[in-house]
């Protein structure tokens, strides 16, 4: 089944303890689309400037991502973000943000994108997210992202958008901020009350947790000795999660749990190099091997309690 993503396509300037890149391909829509493309057909909706060159377009082409709905403003510049990470890779220090053409982004969806069975609303203005959702009324499963800035400045609009989607994928701090609940378990329960089928809370190096009305499921982060660049890891997770679901016949609890693992698998590759470098070069055998590693990490024998305490 096809999957449409609406979000930023950008250039990033990055500096971490492991190196530096002055200007590389980035953006939520980019990271999500590359990750999801390993599982299903992807339509990308975004905007770029005239500085978006052949090398950048080639990345989308290599992964067979439909770019018909990426608007090009020939006399404009592409969204640019520059940031630095210290040894605490959970915290990004923003050095520069230039919205450029993204400042007036007005998503324009072709009939192909509107007819997609799955839709992901990446981190953009919540009112725009809701407008896009209304353009894809027959989508089978819709998920969204948001950020602390929108929650603090237009919380009501964020909530109104949450009410028209099936799933939200956010980090633990955002979940607490949105609900004013200190526990992510209480926060997830509150968010589910808006009518969602699933809430996914990302917890960085501690993995991610899926909450549904029937229970919850926890997946760990893959243990890596070196994290080169965490930029886009959350969007890469979302791409693996939604991409896998779009490849299934039915969205049920089992599919959601496997999607969580595939999301974590894809995110673990993303952080191994800068920007899109690792995921762009990824192949299916690597994905399958890491999926098996996740399964081995979380598997244990079901030993009855009496035998366990006597062992």
Buried (B, 14 or more C-beta within 10 A) or exposed (E): BBBBBBBBBBBBBBBBEEEEBEBBBBBBBBBBBBBBBBBBBBBBBBBBBEBBEEEBBEBBEEBEBBBEBBBBBEEBBBBBBBBBBEEEBEEBEEEEEBBBBBEEBEBBBEEBBBBBBBBBBBBBBBBBBBBBBEBBEEBBBBBBBBBEEBBEEBBEBBBBBBEBBBBBBBBBBBBBBBBEBEEBEBBBBBBBEBEBBBBBBBBBBEBBBBBBEEEBBBBBBBEEEEBBBBBBBBBBBBBBBBBBBBBBEEBEBEBBBBBBBBBBBBBBBBBBBBBBBBBBEBEEEEBEEBBEBBEEEEEEEEEEEEEEEEE
